[in-house]
């Protein structure tokens, strides 16, 4: 087995994917995760496509863009370092709702579902910690949406339905 690079180990240690893992466990996870450099404007995934890859932004930023291939794409959100993207599609294979584009030169950790599944028998604790990170990330997204919905509702009510 090849020894993982110190750059990959460091990126994992600083990401949600490596949270709570010791050095040996990080090395195991590094065996199924890749570290990829991307250039500004690169499209990492297209709206409507299906894949089983989870991405964790190490540095730089990614844009989630709806309608990228149309006349005007709409930026729905920005994915910053320390955040995951495509958690649910990674788990259930659902098509991507929007495209993912590098807003600047960036580096991302890439975890394929098959790689994670390979840990079921040989490293269940590592698998568990990664799944906890995915659930935590999805929970954070849900909480942000709930807060934004509440704020929008309060705004509309204060305007007496005029917006």
DSSP file (Angstrom, degrees, kcal/mol; ACC not computed):
  #  RESIDUE AA STRUCTURE BP1 BP2  ACC     N-H-->O    O-->H-N    N-H-->O    O-->H-N    TCO  KAPPA ALPHA  PHI   PSI    X-CA   Y-CA   Z-CA
    1    1 A X              0   0    0      0, 0.0     2,-0.1     0, 0.0    30,-0.0   0.000 360.0 360.0 360.0 133.2    0.0    0.0    0.0
    2    2 A X        -     0   0    0      1,-0.1     2,-0.4    29,-0.1     0, 0.0  -0.432 360.0-113.4 -72.4 145.7    1.3    3.4   -0.9
    3    3 A X        -     0   0    0     -2,-0.1    -1,-0.1     1,-0.1     3,-0.1  -0.666  35.1-118.4 -78.0 128.1    1.9    5.9    1.8
    4    4 A X        -     0   0    0     -2,-0.4    27,-0.1     1,-0.1    -1,-0.1  -0.338  33.9-100.7 -66.3 149.4   -0.5    8.9    1.5
    5    5 A X     >  -     0   0    0      1,-0.1     4,-2.3    25,-0.1     5,-0.2  -0.310  20.1-124.1 -68.3 152.5    1.0   12.3    0.9
    6    6 A X  H  > S+     0   0    0      1,-0.2     4,-2.5     2,-0.2     5,-0.2   0.816 113.1  59.0 -66.1 -29.2    1.4   14.7    3.8
    7    7 A X  H  > S+     0   0    0      2,-0.2     4,-2.2     1,-0.2    -1,-0.2   0.925 108.1  44.2 -64.2 -44.4   -0.6   17.2    1.8
    8    8 A X  H  > S+     0   0    0      2,-0.2     4,-2.5     1,-0.2    -2,-0.2   0.922 113.9  49.7 -66.3 -44.6   -3.6   14.8    1.5
    9    9 A X  H  X S+     0   0    0     -4,-2.3     4,-2.6     1,-0.2    -2,-0.2   0.916 112.1  48.6 -60.8 -43.5   -3.4   13.9    5.2
   10   10 A X  H  X S+     0   0    0     -4,-2.5     4,-1.8     2,-0.2    -1,-0.2   0.903 110.9  49.9 -63.6 -41.7   -3.3   17.5    6.2
   11   11 A X  H  X S+     0   0    0     -4,-2.2     4,-0.5     1,-0.2    -2,-0.2   0.907 113.1  46.9 -64.3 -41.1   -6.2   18.4    4.0
   12   12 A X  H >< S+     0   0    0     -4,-2.5     3,-1.1     1,-0.2     6,-0.9   0.919 109.2  53.8 -65.1 -43.9   -8.2   15.5    5.5
   13   13 A X  H 3< S+     0   0    0     -4,-2.6    -1,-0.2     1,-0.3    -2,-0.2   0.863 112.5  44.7 -59.3 -36.4   -7.3   16.4    9.0
   14   14 A X  H 3< S+     0   0    0     -4,-1.8    -1,-0.3    -5,-0.2    -2,-0.2   0.513 104.0  80.1 -87.3  -5.1   -8.6   20.0    8.4
   15   15 A X  S X< S-     0   0    0     -3,-1.1     3,-0.9    -4,-0.5     4,-0.3  -0.565  90.3-112.0 -99.6 163.7  -11.8   18.9    6.7
   16   16 A X  G >  S+     0   0    0      1,-0.2     3,-1.0    -2,-0.2   117,-0.1   0.800 113.8  67.4 -61.4 -26.9  -15.1   17.7    8.2
   17   17 A X  G 3  S+     0   0    0      1,-0.2    -1,-0.2   116,-0.1   116,-0.1   0.827 104.5  41.5 -63.9 -30.9  -14.3   14.2    6.7
   18   18 A X  G X  S+     0   0    0     -3,-0.9     3,-2.0    -6,-0.9    -1,-0.2   0.381  82.0 134.3 -98.2   4.9  -11.4   13.8    9.0
   19   19 A X  T <  S+     0   0    0     -3,-1.0   114,-0.1    -4,-0.3     3,-0.1  -0.318  78.4   6.6 -59.6 128.2  -13.0   15.1   12.2
   20   20 A X  T 3  S+     0   0    0      1,-0.3     2,-0.4    -7,-0.1    -1,-0.3   0.524  98.3 127.7  81.0   6.0  -12.3   12.9   15.2
   21   21 A X    <   -     0   0    0     -3,-2.0    -1,-0.3    -8,-0.1     2,-0.1  -0.759  50.8-138.1 -98.1 142.1   -9.9   10.6   13.4
   22   22 A X     >  -     0   0    0     -2,-0.4     4,-2.6    -3,-0.1     5,-0.2  -0.295  38.9 -88.4 -84.6 179.1   -6.5    9.7   14.7
   23   23 A X  H  > S+     0   0    0      1,-0.2     4,-1.9     2,-0.2     5,-0.1   0.881 127.2  48.6 -59.4 -42.6   -3.4    9.5   12.5
   24   24 A X  H  > S+     0   0    0      1,-0.2     4,-1.7     2,-0.2    -1,-0.2   0.899 113.1  47.7 -65.7 -40.0   -3.9    5.8   11.6
   25   25 A X  H  > S+     0   0    0      2,-0.2     4,-2.5     1,-0.2    -2,-0.2   0.874 108.8  53.9 -69.6 -37.0   -7.5    6.4   10.7
   26   26 A X  H  X S+     0   0    0     -4,-2.6     4,-2.6     1,-0.2    -1,-0.2   0.895 107.0  52.6 -61.7 -39.1   -6.7    9.4    8.6
   27   27 A X  H  X S+     0   0    0     -4,-1.9     4,-0.9     2,-0.2    -2,-0.2   0.892 108.9  49.5 -64.1 -39.1   -4.2    7.2    6.7
   28   28 A X  H >< S+     0   0    0     -4,-1.7     3,-0.8     1,-0.2     4,-0.3   0.939 112.8  46.6 -63.6 -46.7   -7.0    4.7    6.0
   29   29 A X  H >X S+     0   0    0     -4,-2.5     3,-2.0     1,-0.2     4,-0.6   0.879 105.1  60.8 -63.9 -37.5   -9.3    7.4    4.8
   30   30 A X  H 3< S+     0   0    0     -4,-2.6     3,-0.4     1,-0.3    -1,-0.2   0.763  93.3  67.3 -60.9 -24.1   -6.6    8.9    2.6
   31   31 A X  T << S+     0   0    0     -4,-0.9    -1,-0.3    -3,-0.8    -2,-0.2   0.661 110.7  32.5 -70.5 -14.9   -6.5    5.5    0.8
   32   32 A X  T <4 S+     0   0    0     -3,-2.0    80,-0.6    -4,-0.3     2,-0.4   0.338 108.3  77.3-122.3   4.7  -10.0    6.2   -0.6
   33   33 A X  E  <  -A  111   0A   0     -4,-0.6     2,-0.3    -3,-0.4    78,-0.2  -0.915  61.0-153.9-118.2 143.2  -10.0   10.0   -1.0
   34   34 A X  E     -A  110   0A   0     76,-2.5    76,-2.9    -2,-0.4     2,-0.5  -0.838   9.3-141.4-112.0 154.4   -8.3   12.0   -3.7
   35   35 A X  E     -A  109   0A   0     -2,-0.3     2,-0.4    74,-0.2    74,-0.2  -0.974  26.2-173.3-114.1 119.9   -7.1   15.6   -3.5
   36   36 A X  E     -A  108   0A   0     72,-3.0    72,-2.6    -2,-0.5     2,-0.4  -0.942  18.2-145.9-123.0 133.4   -7.8   17.5   -6.8
   37   37 A X  E     -A  107   0A   0     -2,-0.4     2,-0.3    70,-0.2    70,-0.2  -0.801  22.3-171.7 -92.6 136.8   -6.7   21.0   -7.9
   38   38 A X  E     -A  106   0A   0     68,-2.9    68,-2.4    -2,-0.4     2,-0.2  -0.948  15.7-127.8-130.4 151.6   -9.2   22.8  -10.1
   39   39 A X    >   -     0   0    0     -2,-0.3     3,-2.4    66,-0.2    63,-0.3  -0.633  39.8 -83.1 -97.8 154.1   -9.0   26.0  -12.0
   40   40 A X  T 3  S+     0   0    0      1,-0.3    63,-0.2    -2,-0.2    -1,-0.1  -0.292 117.7  21.1 -52.1 130.8  -11.3   29.0  -11.9
   41   41 A X  T 3  S+     0   0    0     61,-3.1    -1,-0.3     1,-0.3    62,-0.1   0.240  86.6 140.0  91.5 -13.1  -14.3   28.4  -14.2
   42   42 A X    <   -     0   0    0     -3,-2.4    60,-2.7    59,-0.1     2,-0.7  -0.408  50.3-134.9 -63.5 137.3  -13.9   24.6  -14.3
   43   43 A X  E     -D  101   0B   0     58,-0.2    58,-0.2     1,-0.2     3,-0.1  -0.865  21.9-177.5 -95.4 116.2  -17.2   22.8  -14.1
   44   44 A X  E    S+     0   0B   0     56,-2.7     2,-0.3    -2,-0.7    -1,-0.2   0.814  70.4   1.2 -83.3 -32.2  -17.0   19.9  -11.6
   45   45 A X  E    S-D  100   0B   0     55,-1.2    55,-2.5     6,-0.0     2,-0.4  -0.984  70.2-130.7-156.5 145.9  -20.5   18.6  -12.1
   46   46 A X    >   -     0   0    0     -2,-0.3     3,-2.0    53,-0.2    50,-0.3  -0.797  32.8 -98.4-105.3 144.0  -23.4   19.4  -14.4
   47   47 A X  T 3  S+     0   0    0     -2,-0.4    50,-0.2     1,-0.2    52,-0.1  -0.262 108.6  21.9 -51.9 136.0  -27.0   19.9  -13.4
   48   48 A X  T 3  S+     0   0    0     48,-3.0    -1,-0.2     1,-0.3     2,-0.1   0.261  96.0 118.2  87.2 -12.0  -29.1   16.8  -14.0
   49   49 A X    <   -     0   0    0     -3,-2.0    47,-2.9    46,-0.1     2,-0.5  -0.464  56.1-136.2 -85.1 161.4  -26.2   14.4  -14.0
   50   50 A X        +     0   0    0     45,-0.2     2,-0.3    -2,-0.1    45,-0.1  -0.961  33.6 147.9-118.8 132.5  -25.8   11.6  -11.6
   51   51 A X        -     0   0    0     -2,-0.5    42,-0.2    43,-0.4    -6,-0.0  -0.956  44.4-130.7-150.9 171.3  -22.6   10.6   -9.8
   52   52 A X        +     0   0    0     -2,-0.3    61,-2.6    40,-0.1     2,-0.5  -0.348  62.4 122.8-121.8  50.1  -21.6    9.2   -6.5
   53   53 A X  E     -B  112   0A   0     59,-0.2     2,-0.4    60,-0.1    59,-0.2  -0.952  43.7-158.5-119.6 132.6  -18.9   11.7   -5.4
   54   54 A X  E     -B  111   0A   0     57,-2.8    57,-2.6    -2,-0.5     2,-0.4  -0.888  14.6-156.6-102.0 134.9  -18.8   13.8   -2.3
   55   55 A X  E     -BC 110  85A   0     30,-1.9    30,-2.2    -2,-0.4     2,-0.5  -0.921  10.4-168.0-116.2 140.6  -16.6   16.9   -2.4
   56   56 A X  E     -BC 109  84A   0     53,-2.0    53,-3.0    -2,-0.4     2,-0.4  -0.993  24.6-129.9-124.1 122.1  -15.0   18.7    0.5
   57   57 A X  E     +B  108   0A   0     26,-2.3    25,-2.8    -2,-0.5    51,-0.2  -0.579  26.4 177.1 -76.0 124.7  -13.6   22.1   -0.3
   58   58 A X  E     -     0   0A   0     49,-2.8     2,-0.3    -2,-0.4    50,-0.2   0.886  69.6 -14.0 -91.3 -52.4  -10.0   22.5    1.0
   59   59 A X  E    S+B  107   0A   0     48,-1.4    48,-2.3    22,-0.1    -1,-0.4  -0.985 110.0  33.2-150.2 158.3   -9.3   26.0   -0.3
   60   60 A X  S    S-     0   0    0     -2,-0.3    21,-0.5    46,-0.2     2,-0.3  -0.469  81.9 -86.6  89.7-170.8  -10.9   28.3   -2.8
   61   61 A X        -     0   0    0     43,-0.2    42,-2.1    -2,-0.2    43,-1.0  -0.985  25.5-152.2-140.3 151.7  -14.7   28.5   -3.4
   62   62 A X  E     -FE  79 102B   0     17,-2.2    17,-3.2    -2,-0.3     2,-0.4  -0.911  13.2-139.9-119.3 148.6  -17.2   26.7   -5.6
   63   63 A X  E     -FE  78 101B   0     38,-3.6    38,-2.6    -2,-0.3     2,-0.7  -0.904   6.0-143.7-108.0 137.8  -20.5   28.1   -6.9
   64   64 A X  E     -FE  77 100B   0     13,-2.8    12,-3.3    -2,-0.4    13,-1.1  -0.910  30.0-171.0 -96.4 115.8  -23.7   26.1   -7.1
   65   65 A X  E >   -FE  75  99B   0     34,-2.5    34,-3.1    -2,-0.7     3,-0.5  -0.942  17.0-155.2-122.6 123.8  -25.3   27.3  -10.3
   66   66 A X  E 3  S+F   74   0B   0      8,-2.8     8,-3.0    -2,-0.5    32,-0.1  -0.818  83.7  12.7 -93.3 131.5  -28.8   26.6  -11.6
   67   67 A X  T >  S+     0   0    0     -2,-0.4     3,-1.4     6,-0.2    -1,-0.2   0.825  73.3 156.9  75.9  33.1  -29.2   26.8  -15.4
   68   68 A X  T <  S+     0   0    0     -3,-0.5     5,-0.2     1,-0.3    -2,-0.1   0.864  73.2  49.4 -58.0 -39.2  -25.5   27.0  -16.2
   69   69 A X  T 3  S+     0   0    0      3,-0.1    -1,-0.3   -22,-0.0     4,-0.1   0.483 102.9  77.8 -84.0  -1.8  -26.0   25.7  -19.8
   70   70 A X  S <  S-     0   0    0     -3,-1.4     3,-0.2     2,-0.1    -3,-0.0  -0.101 104.1 -84.0 -89.7-166.7  -28.8   28.2  -20.4
   71   71 A X  S    S+     0   0    0      1,-0.3     2,-0.5    -2,-0.0    -3,-0.0   0.886 115.8  23.2 -69.2 -39.9  -28.6   31.9  -21.3
   72   72 A X  S    S-     0   0    0     -5,-0.1     2,-0.3     2,-0.0    -1,-0.3  -0.960  71.2-156.1-134.6 117.5  -28.3   33.0  -17.6
   73   73 A X        -     0   0    0     -2,-0.5     2,-0.5    -3,-0.2    -6,-0.2  -0.701  13.5-141.9 -88.0 143.9  -27.1   30.9  -14.8
   74   74 A X  E     -F   66   0B   0     -8,-3.0    -8,-2.8    -2,-0.3     2,-0.6  -0.925  10.3-134.1-109.8 124.4  -28.2   31.7  -11.3
   75   75 A X  E     +F   65   0B   0     -2,-0.5   -10,-0.2   -10,-0.2     3,-0.1  -0.662  24.6 178.7 -77.3 116.8  -25.8   31.3   -8.4
   76   76 A X  E     -     0   0B   0    -12,-3.3     2,-0.3    -2,-0.6    -1,-0.2   0.835  60.7 -18.1 -88.1 -37.1  -27.7   29.6   -5.7
   77   77 A X  E     -F   64   0B   0    -13,-1.1   -13,-2.8     2,-0.0     2,-0.4  -0.984  55.6-120.1-162.3 168.0  -24.9   29.3   -3.1
   78   78 A X  E     -F   63   0B   0     -2,-0.3     2,-0.6   -15,-0.2   -15,-0.2  -0.966  19.5-147.9-117.2 132.2  -21.2   29.5   -2.5
   79   79 A X  E     -F   62   0B   0    -17,-3.2   -17,-2.2    -2,-0.4     2,-0.2  -0.905  22.8-168.4-103.7 118.8  -19.3   26.5   -1.1
   80   80 A X    >   -     0   0    0     -2,-0.6     3,-1.8   -19,-0.2   -23,-0.3  -0.508  35.6 -65.9-103.8 168.6  -16.4   27.6    1.1
   81   81 A X  T 3  S+     0   0    0    -21,-0.5   -23,-0.2     1,-0.3    -1,-0.2  -0.244 121.2  30.9 -54.0 139.1  -13.5   25.8    2.6
   82   82 A X  T 3  S+     0   0    0    -25,-2.8     2,-0.3     1,-0.3    -1,-0.3   0.382  98.9 108.8  91.7  -2.6  -14.5   23.3    5.3
   83   83 A X    <   -     0   0    0     -3,-1.8   -26,-2.3   -26,-0.2    -1,-0.3  -0.785  58.2-138.9-109.6 152.9  -17.9   22.6    3.6
   84   84 A X  E     -C   56   0A   0     -2,-0.3     2,-0.3   -28,-0.2   -28,-0.2  -0.664  14.7-159.4-100.1 158.6  -19.1   19.5    1.8
   85   85 A X  E     +C   55   0A   0    -30,-2.2   -30,-1.9    -2,-0.2    15,-0.0  -0.999  65.0  20.9-142.7 146.3  -21.2   19.4   -1.3
   86   86 A X     >  +     0   0    0     -2,-0.3     4,-2.0   -32,-0.2     5,-0.2   0.799  68.0 152.2  72.0  36.4  -23.5   16.8   -3.0
   87   87 A X  H  > S+     0   0    0      2,-0.2     4,-1.5     1,-0.2     5,-0.1   0.931  70.4  42.0 -60.7 -48.4  -24.1   14.9    0.3
   88   88 A X  H  > S+     0   0    0      1,-0.2     4,-3.0     2,-0.2     5,-0.4   0.913 114.5  49.2 -72.2 -41.6  -27.5   13.5   -0.6
   89   89 A X  H  > S+     0   0    0      1,-0.2     4,-2.2     2,-0.2    -1,-0.2   0.858 108.0  57.1 -62.9 -34.1  -26.7   12.6   -4.2
   90   90 A X  H  < S+     0   0    0     -4,-2.0    -1,-0.2     1,-0.2    -2,-0.2   0.897 114.4  38.3 -59.7 -41.3  -23.6   10.9   -2.9
   91   91 A X  H  < S+     0   0    0     -4,-1.5    -2,-0.2    -5,-0.2    -1,-0.2   0.904 132.6  20.2 -80.3 -42.7  -25.7    8.7   -0.7
   92   92 A X  H  < S-     0   0    0     -4,-3.0    -3,-0.2    -5,-0.1    -2,-0.2   0.481  94.5-120.5-113.0  -1.9  -28.8    8.0   -2.9
   93   93 A X     <  +     0   0    0     -4,-2.2    -4,-0.2    -5,-0.4    -3,-0.1   0.662  52.6 160.6  76.3  14.6  -27.6    8.7   -6.4
   94   94 A X        -     0   0    0     -6,-0.4   -43,-0.4     1,-0.1    -1,-0.2  -0.385  47.2 -95.8 -69.7 150.1  -30.1   11.4   -7.1
   95   95 A X        -     0   0    0    -45,-0.1   -45,-0.2     1,-0.1     2,-0.2  -0.242  45.8 -94.5 -63.8 153.3  -29.4   13.7  -10.0
   96   96 A X        -     0   0    0    -47,-2.9   -48,-3.0   -50,-0.3    -1,-0.1  -0.498  23.8-151.6 -70.5 134.3  -27.7   17.0   -9.3
   97   97 A X  S    S+     0   0    0     -2,-0.2     2,-0.3   -50,-0.2    -1,-0.1   0.796  78.7   7.8 -74.3 -30.7  -30.1   19.9   -8.9
   98   98 A X  S    S-     0   0    0    -32,-0.1   -32,-0.2   -52,-0.1     2,-0.1  -0.917  83.8 -95.0-146.2 167.6  -27.5   22.4  -10.0
   99   99 A X  E     - E   0  65B   0    -34,-3.1   -34,-2.5    -2,-0.3     2,-0.5  -0.454  28.7-135.4 -84.5 161.5  -24.0   22.6  -11.6
  100  100 A X  E     +DE  45  64B   0    -55,-2.5   -56,-2.7   -36,-0.2   -55,-1.2  -0.981  26.9 177.9-123.1 120.3  -20.9   23.0   -9.5
  101  101 A X  E     -DE  43  63B   0    -38,-2.6   -38,-3.6    -2,-0.5     2,-0.5  -0.957  33.4-115.4-128.1 138.5  -18.3   25.5  -10.8
  102  102 A X  E     - E   0  62B   0    -60,-2.7   -61,-3.1    -2,-0.4   -40,-0.3  -0.618  20.4-167.2 -72.8 120.2  -15.0   26.7   -9.4
  103  103 A X  S    S-     0   0    0    -42,-2.1     2,-0.3    -2,-0.5   -41,-0.2   0.701  76.1  -5.0 -78.5 -21.2  -15.3   30.4   -8.6
  104  104 A X  S    S-     0   0    0    -43,-1.0   -43,-0.2   -65,-0.1    -1,-0.2  -0.944 105.6 -56.2-157.7 170.2  -11.5   30.6   -8.2
  105  105 A X  S    S+     0   0    0     -2,-0.3     2,-0.3   -65,-0.1   -66,-0.2  -0.375  73.8 166.3 -55.3 132.5   -8.6   28.2   -8.3
  106  106 A X  E     -A   38   0A   0    -68,-2.4   -68,-2.9   -46,-0.2     2,-0.4  -0.890  36.6-135.1-145.0 168.0   -9.4   25.7   -5.6
  107  107 A X  E     -AB  37  59A   0    -48,-2.3   -49,-2.8    -2,-0.3   -48,-1.4  -0.998  24.4-174.5-129.4 138.9   -8.6   22.3   -4.2
  108  108 A X  E     -AB  36  57A   0    -72,-2.6   -72,-3.0    -2,-0.4     2,-0.4  -0.968  24.9-129.4-132.2 147.8  -11.2   19.7   -3.2
  109  109 A X  E     -AB  35  56A   0    -53,-3.0   -53,-2.0    -2,-0.3     2,-0.5  -0.811  27.4-155.3 -87.9 136.0  -11.2   16.3   -1.6
  110  110 A X  E     -AB  34  55A   0    -76,-2.9   -76,-2.5    -2,-0.4     2,-0.5  -0.968  12.9-177.7-120.6 122.9  -13.1   13.8   -3.7
  111  111 A X  E     -AB  33  54A   0    -57,-2.6   -57,-2.8    -2,-0.5     2,-0.3  -0.976  13.3-152.0-121.1 118.6  -14.7   10.7   -2.1
  112  112 A X  E  >  - B   0  53A   0    -80,-0.6     4,-1.9    -2,-0.5     3,-0.5  -0.660  22.4-125.0 -86.2 145.5  -16.4    8.2   -4.3
  113  113 A X  H  > S+     0   0    0    -61,-2.6     4,-2.9    -2,-0.3     5,-0.2   0.878 111.8  56.7 -58.2 -38.6  -19.2    6.2   -2.6
  114  114 A X  H  > S+     0   0    0    -62,-0.2     4,-1.4     1,-0.2    -1,-0.2   0.878 105.3  52.4 -61.2 -36.7  -17.5    2.9   -3.6
  115  115 A X  H  4 S+     0   0    0     -3,-0.5     4,-0.3     2,-0.2    -1,-0.2   0.920 111.0  45.9 -64.1 -43.8  -14.4    4.0   -1.8
  116  116 A X  H >< S+     0   0    0     -4,-1.9     3,-1.8     1,-0.2    -2,-0.2   0.921 110.2  53.6 -64.8 -42.8  -16.4    4.7    1.4
  117  117 A X  H >< S+     0   0    0     -4,-2.9     3,-1.6     1,-0.3     4,-0.3   0.786  96.1  68.1 -63.2 -26.1  -18.3    1.4    1.1
  118  118 A X  T 3X S+     0   0    0     -4,-1.4     4,-0.5     1,-0.3    -1,-0.3   0.666  93.9  60.1 -66.8 -13.7  -14.9   -0.4    0.9
  119  119 A X  H <> S+     0   0    0     -3,-1.8     4,-2.4    -4,-0.3     8,-0.3   0.515  75.5  96.1 -89.7  -5.8  -14.4    0.6    4.5
  120  120 A X  H <4 S+     0   0    0     -3,-1.6     4,-0.2    -4,-0.2    -1,-0.2   0.910  98.1  23.2 -53.1 -50.1  -17.5   -1.2    5.8
  121  121 A X  H  4 S+     0   0    0     -4,-0.3     3,-0.3    -3,-0.2    -1,-0.2   0.869 130.3  39.7 -85.9 -39.4  -15.6   -4.3    6.9
  122  122 A X  H  < S+     0   0    0     -4,-0.5    -2,-0.2     1,-0.2    -3,-0.1   0.723 130.9  15.1 -91.4 -20.7  -12.0   -3.1    7.4
  123  123 A X     X  +     0   0    0     -4,-2.4     4,-2.2     1,-0.1     3,-0.4  -0.363  62.5 159.8-150.5  64.2  -12.6    0.3    9.0
  124  124 A X  H  > S+     0   0    0     -3,-0.3     4,-2.6     1,-0.2     5,-0.1   0.821  77.5  56.4 -62.3 -30.8  -16.1    0.7   10.4
  125  125 A X  H  > S+     0   0    0      2,-0.2     4,-2.4     1,-0.2    -1,-0.2   0.906 107.7  48.3 -66.8 -39.9  -15.1    3.5   12.8
  126  126 A X  H  > S+     0   0    0     -3,-0.4     4,-2.3     2,-0.2    -2,-0.2   0.935 112.3  49.2 -63.5 -45.8  -13.7    5.6    9.9
  127  127 A X  H  X S+     0   0    0     -4,-2.2     4,-2.5    -8,-0.3    -2,-0.2   0.920 110.6  51.0 -57.9 -45.2  -16.9    5.0    7.9
  128  128 A X  H  X S+     0   0    0     -4,-2.6     4,-2.3     1,-0.2    -2,-0.2   0.918 109.4  49.4 -59.8 -46.1  -19.0    6.0   10.9
  129  129 A X  H  X S+     0   0    0     -4,-2.4     4,-1.9     2,-0.2    -1,-0.2   0.886 111.5  49.2 -64.3 -39.0  -17.1    9.3   11.4
  130  130 A X  H  X S+     0   0    0     -4,-2.3     4,-2.1     2,-0.2    -1,-0.2   0.920 110.7  50.2 -65.6 -42.5  -17.4   10.2    7.7
  131  131 A X  H  X S+     0   0    0     -4,-2.5     4,-2.6     1,-0.2    -2,-0.2   0.883 108.2  53.4 -63.6 -37.3  -21.2    9.4    7.8
  132  132 A X  H  X S+     0   0    0     -4,-2.3     4,-2.6     1,-0.2    -1,-0.2   0.906 108.1  50.7 -61.4 -41.1  -21.4   11.7   10.9
  133  133 A X  H  X S+     0   0    0     -4,-1.9     4,-2.2     2,-0.2    -2,-0.2   0.891 110.7  49.0 -63.7 -39.4  -19.7   14.5    8.9
  134  134 A X  H  X S+     0   0    0     -4,-2.1     4,-2.5     2,-0.2    -2,-0.2   0.936 112.7  46.4 -66.3 -46.5  -22.2   14.0    6.1
  135  135 A X  H  X S+     0   0    0     -4,-2.6     4,-2.5     1,-0.2    -2,-0.2   0.910 112.2  51.4 -63.1 -41.9  -25.2   14.1    8.4
  136  136 A X  H  X S+     0   0    0     -4,-2.6     4,-2.3    -5,-0.2    -1,-0.2   0.920 110.5  48.9 -60.7 -43.9  -23.9   17.1   10.2
  137  137 A X  H  X S+     0   0    0     -4,-2.2     4,-2.1     2,-0.2    -2,-0.2   0.918 111.8  47.8 -63.2 -44.7  -23.4   18.9    6.9
  138  138 A X  H  X S+     0   0    0     -4,-2.5     4,-2.3     1,-0.2    -1,-0.2   0.887 111.3  52.2 -63.7 -38.5  -26.9   18.1    5.7
  139  139 A X  H  X S+     0   0    0     -4,-2.5     4,-2.4     2,-0.2    -2,-0.2   0.902 107.4  51.6 -64.4 -41.6  -28.3   19.2    9.0
  140  140 A X  H  X S+     0   0    0     -4,-2.3     4,-2.5     2,-0.2    -2,-0.2   0.912 110.1  49.5 -61.0 -42.3  -26.4   22.6    8.7
  141  141 A X  H  X S+     0   0    0     -4,-2.1     4,-2.3     1,-0.2    -2,-0.2   0.919 111.1  49.1 -63.3 -43.4  -27.9   23.1    5.3
  142  142 A X  H  X S+     0   0    0     -4,-2.3     4,-2.3     1,-0.2    -1,-0.2   0.901 110.9  50.2 -63.0 -40.8  -31.4   22.3    6.5
  143  143 A X  H  X S+     0   0    0     -4,-2.4     4,-2.4     2,-0.2    -2,-0.2   0.918 109.0  51.2 -64.6 -43.8  -31.0   24.7    9.4
  144  144 A X  H  X S+     0   0    0     -4,-2.5     4,-2.5     1,-0.2    -2,-0.2   0.918 111.2  48.6 -59.0 -43.3  -29.8   27.5    7.1
  145  145 A X  H  X S+     0   0    0     -4,-2.3     4,-2.5     1,-0.2    -1,-0.2   0.901 110.1  51.0 -64.3 -41.0  -32.8   27.0    4.9
  146  146 A X  H  X S+     0   0    0     -4,-2.3     4,-2.2     2,-0.2    -1,-0.2   0.911 111.4  47.7 -63.5 -42.0  -35.2   27.0    7.8
  147  147 A X  H  X S+     0   0    0     -4,-2.4     4,-2.6     2,-0.2    -2,-0.2   0.925 112.6  48.7 -64.3 -44.9  -33.7   30.3    9.1
  148  148 A X  H  X S+     0   0    0     -4,-2.5     4,-2.4     1,-0.2    -2,-0.2   0.892 110.7  51.0 -64.1 -38.9  -33.9   31.9    5.6
  149  149 A X  H  X S+     0   0    0     -4,-2.5     4,-2.6     2,-0.2    -1,-0.2   0.920 111.1  48.3 -62.5 -44.1  -37.5   30.8    5.3
  150  150 A X  H  X S+     0   0    0     -4,-2.2     4,-2.6     2,-0.2    -2,-0.2   0.917 111.8  49.2 -62.7 -44.3  -38.4   32.3    8.6
  151  151 A X  H  X S+     0   0    0     -4,-2.6     4,-2.1     2,-0.2    -2,-0.2   0.901 112.1  48.5 -63.2 -41.2  -36.6   35.5    7.8
  152  152 A X  H  X S+     0   0    0     -4,-2.4     4,-2.5     2,-0.2    -2,-0.2   0.916 111.5  49.7 -65.7 -43.1  -38.4   35.7    4.4
  153  153 A X  H  X S+     0   0    0     -4,-2.6     4,-2.6     1,-0.2     5,-0.2   0.927 111.2  49.5 -60.9 -45.0  -41.8   35.0    6.0
  154  154 A X  H  X S+     0   0    0     -4,-2.6     4,-2.3     1,-0.2    -1,-0.2   0.892 110.5  50.9 -61.9 -39.5  -41.2   37.7    8.6
  155  155 A X  H  X S+     0   0    0     -4,-2.1     4,-1.3     2,-0.2    -2,-0.2   0.932 112.0  45.9 -63.3 -46.6  -40.2   40.2    5.9
  156  156 A X  H  <>S+     0   0    0     -4,-2.5     5,-2.6     1,-0.2     6,-0.4   0.914 113.0  49.7 -65.3 -42.9  -43.4   39.5    3.9
  157  157 A X  H ><5S+     0   0    0     -4,-2.6     3,-1.7     1,-0.2    -1,-0.2   0.909 109.4  51.5 -62.8 -42.5  -45.6   39.7    7.0
  158  158 A X  H 3<5S+     0   0    0     -4,-2.3    -1,-0.2     1,-0.3    -2,-0.2   0.780 108.8  51.9 -65.5 -25.9  -44.1   43.0    8.1
  159  159 A X  T ><5S-     0   0    0     -4,-1.3     3,-1.5    -3,-0.2    -1,-0.3   0.323 116.4-117.7 -90.8   7.2  -44.7   44.4    4.6
  160  160 A X  T < 5S-     0   0    0     -3,-1.7    -3,-0.2     1,-0.3    -2,-0.1   0.867  73.6 -50.4  57.4  40.3  -48.4   43.3    4.8
  161  161 A X  T 3 <S+     0   0    0     -5,-2.6     2,-0.6     1,-0.2    -1,-0.3   0.452 111.0 122.9  82.8  -1.5  -48.0   40.9    2.0
  162  162 A X    <         0   0    0     -3,-1.5    -1,-0.2    -6,-0.4    -3,-0.0  -0.844 360.0 360.0 -96.7 122.0  -46.4   43.5   -0.3
  163  163 A X              0   0    0     -2,-0.6    -1,-0.1    -3,-0.1    -3,-0.0   0.361 360.0 360.0-139.5 360.0  -43.0   42.5   -1.6
